[in-house]
Amino acid sequence: MIFLLLPFCLCVSAQQSVTGIVTDSVTLEPLPMAAVTLMRDGKPVAFTHADDKGVFSMVVKVGDCLSVSFLGYRKYRVRVSPGQHVSIQMAPEAFKLREVQVKGGRIAGLRDTISYDLSKFADKRDNSLKDVLKKLPGVNIDKNGKISFNGKEINRFTVEDLDLTGGRYDRLNEALKPEDVDRAEVIQHDQPVKALRDKVFTDDVAMNIKLKPGARDKWMATLRPAADVAFPLKGTGPMGGMDVLQIGQKRQRMYDAEYDRSGRDLSRSNDVLAIGGTTGYGSGVDVPQWLSQPELAAPIDDNRLRFNHSYSLNVKHTAKTAKGSDWRITAGYVHGNEEQATSNISSYYLDDSAVETTNETNHSTMRRDNMYVDFTSTLNNERAYGNEYFLVEGTRREGISRIEGTTQRVIAQTVQTPEMRLLNNFSRLVTFGDNTLTVHSIADFHYAPFSLNVDGTTEELKNLLWHTDNNAELILPSRYFTQKYKVGFVMEHLNLRGRNTSMEVYATPGLEYRRGSLRLNLSVPLRWQRLTAQNRNLLYASPSLYLNFKTGMRSELTAWGGYAMKPGEWSSFALDEYVFDYRTTYATCGIVPVNRTLSAYISYDYKRPVKELFWSFTVSYDHTRSNLMTDMTITDGRYGYYITERDNGRQSAFVKTQVSKGFFSLHLKTRLALQYAYSEGGQLSMSTVTGYRAHTFTMSPEITFSPSFGTFYYTGQFTLNSMNTDETNQNTLFCWRQNLSYTQTIGNVDITLSALHYHNELQSVQTVNTLLADAAIVWRLKKVRLQAELRNIFNRRNYAVTYYGSASSSTTYYNLRPREIVLSAQINL
C-alpha cells in the first residue's frame, strides 16, 4: 500500500504553490496587478496578476520559472521551487512604445487601473495633496473639492485602501502634504464588494492614494494661525486652524478644527462628495423643502461674496480588525453665520399679455449649525459582505431677512428649518458556490418643525417623516449570462397636517450578458404603490437596456436607454395650500403627479496613459410627459402657483466633450471642455401655455504650466445663452470668465499675481465688466510656511449677472467683499 501511495505523494509534493510579492526596487512599494507568467520548458503554461498589495500565488513544479512584468519596469525572471516564497524587486526603466520614448512610472495604465506617480507631478510650491491632484492629466477638481476622472465623478475615495472620511474627503486632501504621498490610483468600473467582483459590472470610478513608506503610521500635525486685516482696521480679527492625522494601512485617524472670517465655506468639510463604496451614504429620503430658506447665492467664487464668522470641529477614525473586517466612526460640528445683500429684477413672458416685472432688495443673515455622528462596520471578503451603518444628525437653520419689493415697503421675514435625523442601513451578502444572496434594509427617521414668520404672522409646518426600504437580491451567474432577481417593499409616512402614507411592493428581474469585450444588461423594475390618504393605487414599469463595449485597449463605448414611470414628491400633493415665502403661495389640486420619461445616452471614453491623453464624449436626451402643470400668476409682485391637472411634455438634449492632455517634458497640463444644452417646454399662466426654448453653449479651456522657476495657470469659461418664447425673442447673452495667475519662485519665496475678469451681458442694460485682482507672497522654511495675501486689490464692490429661465429672465446684483489682507502661517509640528 505504501508503494502504491508513494507516486501520488511525490506528485503532490512536486506541485505545491509558490507565493511571492512584487515591489518597486527603489521605494519597496508593492506593484498591484503586476503580470506573473509561469514558464515551463521555455513555454508559458499559466498566468495570474498580483493583487492590490502586490501578492500572488501559483501552483508550480520543480524546475519552473516565473516571468514578471509591469508597465515602466524591467522584466524580471526567476527560477522557483514548490513551497518557496519569493520577493521580486523590479527596477524602473524608460521604455519605447511605437518609437516614442516614455518615462516609466509617471503614468501607468493596466486594464481598468491608472496609476500616477505623484512625486513626478509635485513641486516645492505645492502645499497639499489637492494641489498635486489638480495637475494630473484626466483628473479635475471643482470649486467644492469634488474629484472627477475623464468627466466622471469618483464614487469612492480611499487612502491606503481605507475609507477614513466616508466620502467627506476634501479636508483630508488639504491636510495631506505632497512630500508624504507616493501615487494616486484611479480604478474604473470599481466594484468595492469583493464577493461581487467579476459578477456585477459597474460604471463607478474610485481613487486610492498611496503614501510613502516613511509617512505611514506617522503622526502629522499642522498649526495654521491667521488674521484677517480689514479696512478700516476695526474689522480686523484672528482666525486659523489645526489638524492632526495618522495614516496607516491598518489604522487611520484625523482631527481638525478651524475658525474663519475671510469668506471660506467651512461646511464643505462635512459635505459627502463620494456616495459610492460600501457605506450607507446617499440612502434614505429627505424632508420636503416647504419653505424658501435663504442660502448664499454665488454666481462667482463664493469666498468673494461671503461675509461670515464660521468654525468647525471634526473627528475621523477607522481601523481594520484581526478578523479582516473594518470599522469607522466620524463626527463633526460646523457653525456658520453669514450675511448677504442682493437686489433682483425678474421679467416673465407669459401668454400674450404685457411682460410682468418684479423686483426685490434683500438683506439676509443666514445661521446654520450642523452636528453629526456616524458609525459603520464592514466585513468584505471573497465569500461574504456585511455592512452596518448608523447616523445621528441634527441641523438648525435660520434665515432672517429684511426685504423691500414691488410693494415698496420693508418686510421682515424669518425662516426656521431645524431637523433631527436617525438613519440605519443594514446589508448582508452570502455566497452559495458562484451564486450570491443579498439582504438590505434601510430605516430613516426625520423630525423637522419648520416655521415661517412674516411681519409677525407665523406659519408652522411640523414634519414627522419615517421611511423603510427592505429588499433581497439573488444573483445567479453562468458562463455568459447572469440572472438577477430583486424583490422588496417600501413604507413611508409623512405626518404633516394629517397622515400621508405610501406603501410599495417592487420586483426587479434583470439579465446580464457578457462575452469578451461586450456587456449587455436588461432590467425591468416593476412597482406597485398604495397612497392611503389619496386612496390611489399606482402601477409603474421602468424597463432599461445598458450596453458597454470595449472597442480596444484604450477605449470603450457605453449606451443606455430606458423608460421610467415615477410619482411626484409629497410637496406636489400632500398639502392643499402653503406659503413658500413672503410673496409666494403654492396650492395643489390633490391629484398625484405621474411623470413618464423616455431617456437615452451614449458615451465614448478614450485613454492613453503613456501619452497622458484622456478624452470623453457624451450625448443624452430626455422626453418627459406629466399629468400636472403649475399655473403661475403674478399680482402686485406676489407669485401664485397652482398645481392643476393638464397633460404636458418637455424635452431636453445635452452634448459634452472634454479632452485632457499632459506634456511631461514641458511640465504642462491642458484641458478643454465643450458643452451644449437644449431644453423645450411650456409655462402655464392663466390657463394659457406659453412655449419656451432655451439654448446654452459653454467652452471651458484650462492650462497649467509648472516649470521649476514658476507656475502659470489659466482657466476660462465662455457661455452663449439664448431663450425665446411663443411671444418674444430674447437677446443672446455672451458672458465669460477668465482667470489668470502666475507664481514666480525666487529661492524659497513664491510671489503670485492673479487676475479674474468677468464679462456679463445683462438683459436690457449695458454690459458689465468686473476685474478682480489678488497678490500673495509665500516664504517657505523647513517646517514653517509664512504667507501674506492682498485680496481684491482694486476694491471692486459690486457684481451683476443675468440668467434665463423657463419663459423668464432674471438679473441679480451682488455686494463683494472689500479689499483685505490675510496673514497666515503654517507650522508643521
LINSUL-V429257 format. One record per backbone hydrogen bond with DSSP energy under -0.5 kcal/mol. NH is the residue of the N-H (numbers start at 1). CO is the residue of the C=O. E is the energy in kcal/mol with one decimal. If there is no record, write none. Layout:
nh=<NH & NH>
co=<CO & CO>
e=<E & E>
//
This chain:
nh=<5 & 6 & 7 & 9 & 10 & 11 & 12 & 13 & 14 & 15 & 16 & 18 & 19 & 20 & 21 & 22 & 23 & 23 & 24 & 25 & 28 & 31 & 32 & 33 & 33 & 34 & 35 & 36 & 37 & 38 & 39 & 39 & 40 & 43 & 45 & 46 & 48 & 50 & 51 & 54 & 56 & 58 & 60 & 60 & 63 & 64 & 65 & 66 & 67 & 68 & 68 & 69 & 73 & 74 & 76 & 78 & 80 & 83 & 84 & 86 & 88 & 88 & 89 & 90 & 90 & 93 & 95 & 97 & 100 & 101 & 102 & 104 & 106 & 108 & 110 & 113 & 114 & 115 & 116 & 117 & 118 & 118 & 119 & 120 & 121 & 122 & 126 & 129 & 129 & 130 & 132 & 133 & 134 & 135 & 136 & 139 & 140 & 142 & 145 & 148 & 149 & 150 & 152 & 154 & 155 & 156 & 158 & 159 & 160 & 162 & 164 & 168 & 169 & 173 & 174 & 175 & 176 & 180 & 181 & 181 & 182 & 183 & 184 & 185 & 186 & 187 & 187 & 188 & 188 & 189 & 190 & 194 & 195 & 196 & 197 & 199 & 200 & 201 & 206 & 207 & 208 & 209 & 210 & 212 & 215 & 216 & 216 & 217 & 218 & 220 & 222 & 223 & 224 & 226 & 227 & 228 & 229 & 229 & 230 & 231 & 235 & 236 & 237 & 239 & 240 & 241 & 242 & 243 & 244 & 245 & 246 & 247 & 248 & 248 & 252 & 253 & 254 & 255 & 256 & 257 & 258 & 259 & 260 & 266 & 268 & 269 & 270 & 271 & 273 & 273 & 274 & 276 & 279 & 283 & 290 & 292 & 293 & 294 & 298 & 304 & 305 & 306 & 307 & 307 & 308 & 309 & 310 & 311 & 312 & 313 & 314 & 315 & 316 & 317 & 318 & 319 & 320 & 321 & 324 & 326 & 327 & 328 & 329 & 330 & 331 & 332 & 333 & 334 & 335 & 336 & 337 & 338 & 339 & 340 & 342 & 343 & 344 & 345 & 346 & 347 & 348 & 349 & 350 & 353 & 356 & 358 & 360 & 361 & 362 & 363 & 364 & 364 & 365 & 366 & 367 & 367 & 368 & 369 & 370 & 371 & 372 & 373 & 374 & 375 & 376 & 377 & 378 & 379 & 381 & 385 & 386 & 387 & 388 & 389 & 390 & 391 & 392 & 393 & 394 & 395 & 396 & 398 & 399 & 400 & 401 & 401 & 402 & 403 & 403 & 404 & 405 & 406 & 408 & 411 & 413 & 413 & 414 & 415 & 416 & 417 & 418 & 419 & 420 & 421 & 422 & 423 & 424 & 425 & 426 & 427 & 428 & 429 & 430 & 431 & 432 & 435 & 436 & 437 & 438 & 439 & 440 & 441 & 442 & 443 & 444 & 445 & 446 & 447 & 448 & 450 & 450 & 451 & 452 & 453 & 454 & 454 & 455 & 455 & 457 & 458 & 459 & 461 & 463 & 463 & 464 & 465 & 466 & 467 & 468 & 469 & 470 & 471 & 472 & 473 & 474 & 475 & 476 & 477 & 478 & 482 & 483 & 484 & 485 & 486 & 487 & 488 & 489 & 490 & 491 & 492 & 493 & 494 & 495 & 495 & 496 & 496 & 500 & 500 & 502 & 503 & 504 & 505 & 506 & 507 & 508 & 509 & 510 & 511 & 512 & 513 & 514 & 515 & 518 & 519 & 520 & 521 & 522 & 523 & 524 & 525 & 526 & 527 & 528 & 529 & 530 & 531 & 532 & 532 & 535 & 535 & 536 & 538 & 540 & 542 & 544 & 545 & 546 & 547 & 548 & 549 & 550 & 551 & 552 & 556 & 557 & 558 & 559 & 560 & 561 & 562 & 563 & 564 & 566 & 568 & 572 & 573 & 574 & 578 & 580 & 580 & 581 & 584 & 585 & 586 & 587 & 588 & 595 & 596 & 597 & 597 & 598 & 599 & 599 & 600 & 601 & 602 & 603 & 604 & 605 & 606 & 607 & 608 & 611 & 612 & 612 & 613 & 614 & 615 & 616 & 617 & 618 & 619 & 620 & 621 & 622 & 623 & 624 & 625 & 626 & 627 & 629 & 631 & 631 & 632 & 632 & 633 & 635 & 638 & 639 & 640 & 641 & 642 & 642 & 643 & 643 & 644 & 644 & 646 & 646 & 648 & 650 & 651 & 652 & 653 & 654 & 655 & 656 & 657 & 658 & 659 & 660 & 661 & 662 & 663 & 666 & 667 & 667 & 668 & 669 & 670 & 671 & 672 & 673 & 674 & 675 & 676 & 677 & 678 & 679 & 680 & 681 & 683 & 684 & 685 & 688 & 690 & 690 & 691 & 692 & 693 & 694 & 695 & 696 & 697 & 698 & 699 & 700 & 702 & 703 & 704 & 705 & 706 & 710 & 711 & 712 & 713 & 714 & 715 & 716 & 717 & 718 & 719 & 720 & 721 & 721 & 722 & 724 & 725 & 726 & 730 & 733 & 733 & 734 & 735 & 735 & 736 & 737 & 738 & 739 & 740 & 741 & 742 & 743 & 744 & 744 & 745 & 745 & 746 & 746 & 749 & 750 & 751 & 752 & 752 & 753 & 754 & 755 & 756 & 757 & 758 & 758 & 759 & 760 & 760 & 762 & 765 & 768 & 769 & 770 & 772 & 772 & 774 & 775 & 776 & 777 & 778 & 779 & 780 & 780 & 781 & 781 & 785 & 786 & 787 & 788 & 789 & 790 & 791 & 791 & 793 & 795 & 799 & 801 & 803 & 805 & 807 & 808 & 809 & 810 & 811 & 812 & 813 & 814 & 815 & 816 & 817 & 820 & 821 & 822 & 823 & 823 & 824 & 825 & 826 & 827 & 827 & 828 & 828 & 829 & 829>
co=<1 & 2 & 3 & 5 & 6 & 7 & 8 & 9 & 10 & 12 & 13 & 58 & 84 & 56 & 86 & 54 & 21 & 88 & 29 & 90 & 24 & 22 & 30 & 50 & 51 & 31 & 69 & 48 & 67 & 46 & 37 & 65 & 43 & 40 & 38 & 38 & 36 & 34 & 55 & 51 & 20 & 18 & 16 & 58 & 80 & 61 & 39 & 78 & 37 & 66 & 76 & 35 & 70 & 91 & 68 & 66 & 64 & 17 & 81 & 19 & 21 & 86 & 87 & 23 & 88 & 72 & 102 & 100 & 97 & 99 & 95 & 102 & 103 & 115 & 113 & 110 & 186 & 108 & 184 & 106 & 116 & 182 & 182 & 117 & 118 & 118 & 123 & 173 & 176 & 173 & 128 & 129 & 130 & 132 & 133 & 136 & 148 & 146 & 142 & 140 & 152 & 138 & 149 & 147 & 205 & 205 & 207 & 162 & 209 & 159 & 162 & 165 & 167 & 169 & 170 & 171 & 172 & 177 & 177 & 178 & 210 & 210 & 116 & 208 & 114 & 185 & 206 & 112 & 186 & 204 & 204 & 192 & 381 & 193 & 194 & 196 & 196 & 199 & 187 & 156 & 185 & 158 & 183 & 180 & 212 & 212 & 213 & 247 & 215 & 245 & 243 & 827 & 241 & 239 & 823 & 237 & 227 & 821 & 228 & 819 & 232 & 233 & 228 & 226 & 259 & 224 & 257 & 222 & 255 & 220 & 253 & 218 & 246 & 251 & 318 & 246 & 316 & 244 & 314 & 242 & 312 & 240 & 310 & 264 & 265 & 266 & 267 & 268 & 167 & 271 & 167 & 155 & 276 & 280 & 288 & 580 & 291 & 292 & 296 & 301 & 302 & 302 & 305 & 339 & 306 & 337 & 260 & 335 & 258 & 333 & 256 & 331 & 254 & 329 & 252 & 327 & 250 & 325 & 321 & 378 & 319 & 376 & 317 & 374 & 315 & 372 & 313 & 370 & 311 & 368 & 309 & 366 & 307 & 364 & 362 & 813 & 360 & 811 & 358 & 809 & 356 & 807 & 348 & 350 & 348 & 346 & 344 & 404 & 342 & 402 & 340 & 362 & 400 & 338 & 365 & 398 & 336 & 396 & 334 & 394 & 332 & 392 & 330 & 390 & 328 & 388 & 326 & 386 & 384 & 429 & 379 & 427 & 377 & 425 & 375 & 423 & 373 & 421 & 371 & 419 & 369 & 367 & 415 & 365 & 399 & 413 & 363 & 401 & 411 & 361 & 409 & 359 & 405 & 403 & 401 & 411 & 453 & 399 & 451 & 397 & 449 & 395 & 447 & 393 & 445 & 391 & 443 & 389 & 441 & 387 & 439 & 385 & 437 & 383 & 435 & 432 & 475 & 430 & 473 & 428 & 471 & 426 & 469 & 424 & 467 & 422 & 465 & 420 & 463 & 448 & 461 & 416 & 459 & 414 & 452 & 457 & 412 & 453 & 454 & 456 & 452 & 450 & 448 & 461 & 495 & 446 & 493 & 444 & 491 & 442 & 489 & 440 & 487 & 438 & 485 & 436 & 483 & 475 & 481 & 512 & 476 & 510 & 474 & 508 & 472 & 506 & 470 & 504 & 468 & 502 & 466 & 500 & 464 & 493 & 494 & 498 & 494 & 498 & 492 & 530 & 490 & 528 & 488 & 526 & 486 & 524 & 484 & 522 & 482 & 520 & 480 & 518 & 515 & 548 & 513 & 546 & 511 & 544 & 509 & 542 & 507 & 540 & 505 & 538 & 503 & 536 & 501 & 530 & 531 & 532 & 531 & 529 & 527 & 525 & 523 & 561 & 521 & 559 & 519 & 557 & 517 & 549 & 555 & 605 & 549 & 603 & 547 & 601 & 545 & 599 & 543 & 597 & 595 & 593 & 569 & 570 & 570 & 586 & 578 & 584 & 584 & 581 & 639 & 578 & 641 & 576 & 566 & 625 & 564 & 595 & 623 & 562 & 597 & 621 & 560 & 619 & 558 & 617 & 556 & 615 & 554 & 613 & 608 & 608 & 609 & 608 & 660 & 606 & 658 & 604 & 656 & 602 & 654 & 600 & 652 & 598 & 650 & 596 & 648 & 594 & 644 & 629 & 642 & 630 & 684 & 640 & 638 & 635 & 583 & 633 & 585 & 631 & 640 & 587 & 641 & 629 & 642 & 627 & 644 & 626 & 624 & 680 & 622 & 678 & 620 & 676 & 618 & 674 & 616 & 672 & 614 & 670 & 612 & 668 & 663 & 663 & 664 & 663 & 704 & 661 & 702 & 659 & 700 & 657 & 698 & 655 & 696 & 653 & 694 & 651 & 692 & 690 & 630 & 688 & 685 & 683 & 688 & 689 & 681 & 724 & 679 & 722 & 677 & 720 & 675 & 718 & 673 & 671 & 714 & 669 & 712 & 667 & 707 & 743 & 705 & 741 & 703 & 739 & 701 & 737 & 699 & 735 & 697 & 719 & 733 & 695 & 693 & 728 & 691 & 723 & 721 & 731 & 732 & 719 & 733 & 759 & 717 & 757 & 715 & 755 & 713 & 753 & 711 & 742 & 751 & 709 & 743 & 744 & 749 & 746 & 778 & 744 & 750 & 776 & 742 & 774 & 740 & 772 & 738 & 756 & 770 & 736 & 758 & 768 & 760 & 762 & 760 & 767 & 758 & 756 & 770 & 754 & 790 & 752 & 788 & 750 & 786 & 748 & 778 & 779 & 784 & 826 & 779 & 824 & 777 & 822 & 775 & 789 & 820 & 773 & 792 & 814 & 812 & 810 & 808 & 805 & 805 & 347 & 803 & 345 & 801 & 343 & 799 & 341 & 797 & 304 & 791 & 229 & 789 & 227 & 821 & 787 & 225 & 785 & 223 & 825 & 783 & 826 & 221 & 827>
e=<-2.0 & -1.5 & -0.7 & -2.3 & -2.6 & -2.1 & -2.2 & -2.8 & -1.5 & -1.4 & -0.8 & -3.3 & -1.9 & -1.9 & -1.6 & -2.5 & -0.5 & -2.9 & -2.6 & -2.9 & -2.2 & -2.4 & -0.7 & -1.2 & -0.7 & -1.2 & -2.2 & -2.9 & -2.8 & -2.6 & -0.6 & -3.4 & -3.1 & -1.5 & -2.8 & -1.0 & -2.4 & -2.3 & -2.7 & -2.2 & -2.2 & -2.3 & -2.4 & -0.5 & -0.7 & -1.9 & -2.5 & -3.1 & -2.7 & -0.5 & -3.4 & -2.3 & -2.1 & -3.0 & -2.7 & -2.3 & -2.3 & -1.6 & -1.9 & -2.4 & -2.8 & -0.6 & -0.7 & -3.0 & -0.6 & -2.2 & -1.7 & -1.9 & -1.2 & -0.5 & -2.0 & -0.6 & -1.1 & -2.7 & -2.7 & -2.2 & -2.6 & -3.4 & -3.0 & -3.0 & -1.1 & -1.3 & -0.9 & -1.4 & -1.5 & -2.1 & -1.4 & -0.8 & -2.1 & -1.7 & -1.1 & -2.5 & -1.7 & -1.6 & -1.4 & -1.8 & -2.5 & -2.2 & -2.0 & -2.6 & -3.3 & -3.0 & -2.0 & -2.3 & -3.7 & -1.0 & -2.5 & -2.4 & -3.0 & -1.6 & -1.2 & -1.0 & -1.2 & -2.1 & -1.4 & -1.4 & -2.2 & -1.7 & -0.7 & -0.8 & -3.3 & -1.4 & -1.9 & -3.3 & -3.1 & -0.5 & -2.7 & -3.1 & -0.6 & -1.0 & -2.3 & -0.8 & -0.5 & -1.7 & -1.1 & -2.1 & -2.7 & -0.5 & -2.4 & -2.4 & -2.7 & -2.1 & -3.0 & -2.4 & -1.9 & -0.9 & -0.7 & -3.0 & -1.2 & -3.0 & -2.7 & -2.7 & -3.2 & -2.3 & -2.4 & -2.7 & -0.7 & -3.8 & -0.7 & -0.5 & -1.7 & -2.2 & -1.8 & -2.5 & -2.5 & -1.6 & -2.5 & -2.1 & -3.0 & -2.6 & -2.6 & -0.6 & -0.5 & -1.2 & -2.9 & -2.6 & -2.6 & -3.0 & -2.2 & -2.4 & -2.2 & -3.1 & -3.2 & -1.0 & -1.2 & -1.7 & -1.7 & -1.2 & -2.6 & -0.9 & -0.8 & -2.0 & -0.5 & -1.7 & -1.4 & -2.3 & -1.2 & -0.5 & -0.5 & -2.0 & -1.4 & -1.5 & -0.6 & -1.1 & -0.7 & -1.6 & -2.8 & -2.0 & -2.5 & -2.7 & -2.5 & -3.0 & -2.6 & -2.0 & -2.7 & -2.1 & -2.9 & -3.3 & -1.5 & -2.7 & -2.3 & -2.6 & -2.7 & -2.1 & -2.7 & -2.1 & -2.8 & -2.2 & -3.0 & -2.8 & -1.0 & -2.8 & -2.0 & -2.1 & -2.4 & -1.7 & -3.0 & -2.5 & -2.7 & -2.9 & -2.8 & -2.3 & -0.8 & -1.1 & -2.1 & -2.4 & -2.2 & -2.6 & -3.1 & -2.1 & -2.8 & -0.6 & -2.6 & -3.4 & -0.6 & -3.0 & -2.5 & -2.4 & -2.2 & -2.7 & -2.2 & -2.3 & -2.7 & -2.2 & -2.6 & -2.1 & -3.3 & -2.8 & -2.6 & -2.0 & -2.6 & -2.5 & -2.2 & -2.5 & -2.8 & -2.3 & -2.5 & -2.4 & -3.0 & -2.9 & -3.0 & -2.7 & -2.8 & -2.6 & -0.5 & -3.1 & -2.2 & -0.5 & -2.8 & -2.5 & -0.8 & -0.7 & -2.1 & -3.2 & -2.5 & -0.5 & -2.5 & -2.6 & -2.5 & -2.1 & -0.5 & -2.8 & -2.3 & -3.0 & -2.2 & -2.3 & -2.6 & -2.5 & -3.1 & -2.5 & -2.4 & -3.4 & -2.3 & -0.8 & -3.1 & -2.0 & -2.0 & -2.6 & -2.9 & -3.0 & -2.8 & -2.8 & -2.3 & -2.5 & -3.0 & -2.8 & -3.2 & -2.2 & -2.7 & -1.4 & -2.4 & -2.3 & -2.6 & -2.7 & -0.5 & -2.6 & -2.6 & -0.5 & -1.8 & -0.5 & -2.8 & -2.7 & -2.7 & -0.8 & -1.2 & -2.3 & -2.1 & -2.8 & -2.5 & -1.6 & -2.4 & -2.8 & -2.5 & -2.8 & -2.8 & -2.7 & -2.8 & -0.5 & -2.1 & -2.7 & -2.3 & -2.8 & -2.2 & -1.1 & -2.3 & -2.3 & -2.3 & -2.3 & -2.3 & -2.5 & -2.6 & -3.2 & -3.0 & -0.5 & -0.8 & -2.4 & -2.0 & -0.5 & -3.1 & -2.4 & -3.1 & -2.2 & -2.6 & -2.4 & -3.4 & -0.8 & -2.8 & -2.5 & -2.8 & -3.0 & -2.7 & -2.2 & -2.0 & -2.2 & -3.0 & -2.6 & -3.0 & -2.4 & -2.2 & -0.9 & -3.0 & -2.5 & -2.8 & -3.2 & -3.0 & -2.6 & -1.8 & -0.7 & -0.8 & -0.6 & -1.9 & -3.0 & -3.3 & -2.3 & -2.6 & -2.8 & -2.8 & -2.9 & -2.5 & -3.0 & -2.1 & -0.9 & -1.2 & -2.0 & -3.2 & -3.0 & -2.6 & -2.5 & -2.0 & -2.6 & -2.5 & -2.9 & -2.6 & -2.3 & -1.9 & -1.7 & -3.0 & -2.4 & -0.5 & -2.2 & -1.3 & -0.9 & -1.7 & -2.9 & -2.3 & -2.6 & -3.1 & -2.9 & -2.9 & -0.5 & -2.8 & -2.8 & -0.6 & -1.9 & -2.6 & -2.4 & -3.1 & -2.7 & -2.4 & -3.4 & -2.8 & -2.9 & -1.4 & -0.5 & -1.5 & -1.8 & -2.5 & -3.0 & -2.4 & -2.1 & -3.1 & -2.3 & -2.8 & -2.5 & -2.5 & -2.1 & -3.0 & -2.7 & -2.3 & -0.8 & -2.6 & -0.6 & -3.3 & -0.6 & -3.1 & -2.3 & -2.3 & -1.8 & -3.2 & -2.6 & -2.8 & -2.3 & -0.5 & -3.1 & -0.5 & -2.9 & -0.7 & -2.1 & -0.6 & -2.0 & -2.1 & -2.4 & -2.4 & -2.4 & -2.3 & -2.7 & -2.9 & -2.4 & -2.2 & -2.4 & -3.1 & -2.3 & -2.4 & -3.0 & -0.6 & -0.8 & -1.1 & -1.9 & -2.7 & -2.7 & -2.4 & -2.3 & -1.8 & -3.0 & -2.5 & -2.9 & -2.6 & -2.7 & -2.0 & -2.5 & -1.9 & -2.5 & -0.7 & -2.5 & -1.8 & -2.8 & -0.5 & -0.6 & -2.3 & -2.4 & -2.5 & -2.6 & -2.2 & -2.6 & -3.0 & -2.4 & -3.0 & -2.4 & -2.9 & -2.9 & -3.1 & -2.8 & -0.9 & -1.9 & -3.5 & -2.6 & -2.7 & -2.1 & -2.2 & -2.4 & -2.8 & -3.3 & -2.8 & -0.5 & -2.5 & -2.6 & -2.2 & -2.5 & -1.5 & -1.7 & -3.0 & -0.6 & -0.5 & -2.5 & -0.6 & -2.4 & -2.0 & -2.3 & -3.2 & -2.7 & -2.5 & -2.5 & -2.8 & -0.5 & -2.9 & -2.7 & -0.5 & -0.5 & -3.2 & -1.8 & -2.6 & -2.7 & -0.5 & -3.1 & -2.2 & -2.4 & -2.9 & -3.3 & -2.9 & -0.5 & -3.0 & -2.9 & -0.5 & -2.9 & -0.6 & -1.2 & -3.0 & -0.5 & -2.8 & -3.1 & -0.6 & -2.3 & -2.2 & -2.4 & -2.1 & -2.8 & -2.8 & -3.1 & -0.6 & -0.7 & -3.2 & -2.3 & -2.4 & -2.7 & -2.0 & -2.3 & -3.3 & -0.6 & -2.8 & -2.8 & -1.9 & -1.7 & -1.7 & -2.8 & -2.7 & -0.8 & -1.1 & -2.3 & -2.7 & -2.7 & -2.4 & -3.1 & -3.5 & -1.0 & -2.3 & -2.7 & -1.5 & -2.6 & -2.2 & -2.5 & -0.6 & -2.7 & -2.3 & -2.5 & -3.2 & -0.5 & -2.8 & -0.6 & -2.2 & -0.8>
//
